[in-house]
């Protein structure tokens, strides 16, 4: 009976999302008339409207934790963990940083959702070294314009039993390369809402937890691994301490 409810609810939630996404996609087109620096603020505003409506009709909610750690006058390389599709809702609504996300090029092929990504994101072909190099330079230019960048450093959904998958280098190269700090965000207890090994979801509270910014001072490209490891351990320890799915990993 419970499984049937989750199946019906998941189908309902997907239908709600796509129906509400259509008018938002149309509204995206008008953002092209704004100055470039203002377009990401418009995207952020529209995304929040979309996800607020989706959450309202699907009985989900968001909780920001330690948001006072963020200086909204600063520009960041925002990184976040990635478990399932609910992270996208968390990053679009609960994340209060107006940040332009880096997404894999394949997402652009998804009907409706792909068009949203194409209009609002930086898209990278991960199999192309030239594409990754060009995108790194583009992201640096965006940061210099005061536009924060958001990256999921795990690269894809974490389907393992561990709090995090190994991080790719990109976000940390960008931070060292540009001098802008890393802002870690942890989506906490999202596995209660949606397991990473299924497409089924259920209603719940998405916790968006802000960790203190991590500055790249003292790190260079030749010790990139140390910087990446520092950020990884901070986020991993937070999840072990606070996420019910990983508290069994806590050492006494």
C-alpha positions in Angstrom: 0.0 0.0 0.0 2.8 2.4 1.0 4.7 1.6 -2.2 1.6 2.3 -4.3 1.3 5.7 -2.7 4.9 6.5 -3.5 4.4 5.5 -7.1 1.2 7.6 -7.5 2.7 10.5 -5.6 5.9 10.5 -7.7 4.0 10.5 -11.0 1.8 13.3 -9.7 4.9 15.3 -8.6 6.5 14.9 -12.1 3.3 16.0 -13.8 3.0 19.1 -11.5 6.6 20.1 -12.2 6.4 19.9 -16.0 3.0 21.7 -16.1 4.4 24.5 -14.0 7.7 24.6 -15.8 6.1 25.6 -19.2 5.1 29.2 -18.2 8.4 29.6 -16.4 10.2 28.6 -19.6 8.2 31.2 -21.5 9.1 33.8 -18.9 12.8 32.9 -19.3 12.8 34.1 -22.9 12.0 37.7 -21.7 15.2 37.7 -19.5 17.2 38.1 -22.7 16.1 41.7 -22.8 17.9 42.4 -19.5 21.5 43.3 -19.1 23.6 40.1 -18.9 24.6 40.7 -15.2 20.9 40.9 -14.3 19.8 37.8 -16.2 21.0 35.4 -13.5 19.1 37.3 -10.8 16.0 36.9 -13.1 16.7 33.2 -13.5 17.1 32.8 -9.7 13.8 34.7 -9.1 11.9 32.6 -11.7 13.4 29.3 -10.3 12.3 30.2 -6.8 8.7 30.9 -8.1 8.7 27.6 -10.0 10.0 25.5 -7.1 7.8 27.3 -4.5 4.7 26.4 -6.5 5.9 22.8 -7.1 6.7 22.4 -3.4 3.3 23.8 -2.4 1.4 21.4 -4.7 3.5 18.4 -3.7 3.5 19.2 0.0 7.3 19.7 0.3 9.0 22.5 2.3 12.5 23.9 2.8 14.5 24.8 5.8 17.7 27.0 5.7 20.3 26.2 8.3 23.1 28.6 9.3 22.3 31.0 6.5 23.9 33.8 8.6 27.3 32.4 7.6 26.8 33.8 4.1 27.8 37.3 3.1 25.4 38.1 0.2 27.6 40.9 -1.0 30.4 38.4 -1.9 30.8 36.2 -4.9 31.3 32.4 -4.3 32.1 29.1 -6.0 29.1 27.3 -4.4 29.5 23.5 -4.1 26.8 21.0 -2.9 26.3 17.3 -2.5 24.1 15.5 -5.0 21.9 12.5 -4.0 18.8 12.7 -6.2 16.5 15.0 -8.1 15.3 16.7 -4.9 18.8 18.4 -4.7 17.7 20.4 -7.8 14.7 21.7 -6.0 16.9 22.5 -3.0 19.5 24.4 -5.1 16.8 26.3 -7.0 14.7 27.4 -4.0 16.5 26.7 -0.7 19.9 28.0 -1.9 19.6 31.7 -1.3 22.8 32.5 -3.4 21.9 33.7 -6.9 24.4 31.4 -8.6 24.7 30.1 -12.1 24.9 26.3 -12.2 27.4 24.2 -14.1 25.5 21.2 -15.6 26.4 18.4 -18.0 25.5 19.0 -21.6 23.3 15.8 -21.7 20.7 17.5 -19.5 19.9 19.9 -22.4 18.3 16.9 -24.2 15.5 16.5 -21.6 12.2 17.9 -22.9 11.2 21.2 -21.2 13.7 20.7 -18.4 16.5 20.7 -20.9 15.4 24.1 -22.3 15.4 25.5 -18.8 19.0 24.4 -18.3 20.1 25.8 -21.7 18.7 29.2 -20.8 19.9 29.4 -17.2 23.1 27.3 -16.9 26.7 26.8 -18.1 26.8 23.5 -20.0 29.9 21.4 -20.3 30.8 18.4 -22.4 32.6 16.4 -19.7 34.2 14.1 -22.3 35.8 17.0 -24.1 39.0 18.5 -22.7 38.6 21.6 -24.9 35.0 22.1 -23.6 36.2 21.8 -20.0 39.0 24.3 -20.6 36.6 26.8 -22.3 34.0 26.5 -19.5 36.7 27.1 -16.8 37.6 30.4 -18.5 33.9 31.3 -18.9 33.2 30.6 -15.2 36.1 32.8 -14.2 34.7 35.6 -16.3 31.3 35.2 -14.7 32.8 35.4 -11.2 34.6 38.6 -12.1 31.2 40.1 -13.1 30.0 39.3 -9.6 28.0 36.2 -10.6 28.4 33.2 -8.3 28.8 29.8 -9.8 27.3 26.6 -8.5 28.9 23.1 -9.0 28.0 19.6 -7.9 31.6 18.4 -7.4 30.6 14.7 -7.3 29.7 15.1 -11.0 26.6 12.9 -10.7 24.2 11.5 -8.1 25.8 9.7 -5.2 24.3 6.2 -5.2 26.9 4.8 -2.8 26.3 4.2 0.9 28.9 6.8 1.7 28.0 10.5 2.5 29.9 11.7 -0.6 31.4 10.4 -3.8 35.0 11.5 -4.7 35.1 15.1 -5.9 36.2 16.2 -9.4 38.8 19.0 -9.6 36.8 21.6 -11.4 35.3 23.7 -8.6 38.6 23.8 -6.7 40.6 24.6 -9.8 38.1 27.5 -10.4 38.5 28.7 -6.8 42.3 28.7 -6.9 42.4 30.1 -10.4 40.0 33.0 -9.6 40.7 33.6 -5.9 37.0 33.4 -5.0 36.1 31.3 -2.0 34.3 28.0 -1.9 30.9 28.1 -0.2 29.8 24.5 0.8 26.1 23.8 1.0 24.9 20.4 2.3 21.4 19.1 1.4 20.7 17.2 4.6 18.4 14.2 5.1 17.3 14.2 1.4 17.5 10.4 1.4 14.5 10.4 3.6 12.6 12.0 0.7 14.1 10.1 -2.2 16.6 7.2 -2.2 19.4 7.6 -4.7 18.7 4.2 -6.2 15.0 4.9 -7.1 13.0 7.5 -9.0 10.3 7.4 -6.3 9.9 10.3 -3.9 7.8 11.3 -1.0 6.9 14.5 0.7 9.3 16.0 3.3 11.5 18.8 4.4 14.6 19.6 2.4 17.3 21.0 4.7 19.7 23.4 3.0 22.7 23.7 5.3 25.3 26.4 4.9 28.9 25.8 6.0 31.5 28.5 6.5 33.3 29.7 3.3 36.6 28.1 2.5 39.2 30.4 1.0 41.9 29.2 -1.4 44.7 31.3 0.1 47.7 29.1 0.7 46.8 26.7 -2.0 48.0 26.5 -5.6 47.4 24.2 -8.5 50.3 22.0 -7.4 48.5 21.2 -4.1 45.0 21.2 -5.6 44.4 17.8 -4.0 44.9 19.2 -0.5 42.4 22.0 -1.1 39.8 19.5 -2.5 40.4 17.1 0.3 39.9 19.9 2.9 36.5 20.8 1.4 35.5 17.1 1.0 36.2 16.3 4.7 34.3 19.4 6.0 31.2 18.4 4.1 31.6 14.7 4.8 32.0 15.3 8.6 28.9 17.5 8.6 26.8 14.8 6.9 28.0 12.1 9.4 27.2 14.4 12.3 23.8 15.6 11.1 22.3 13.3 8.5 20.3 10.4 9.8 21.4 8.3 6.9 25.0 8.4 7.9 25.1 8.7 11.7 26.0 5.0 11.8 29.4 6.1 10.5 30.0 8.4 13.4 32.9 7.3 15.6 32.5 7.3 19.4 
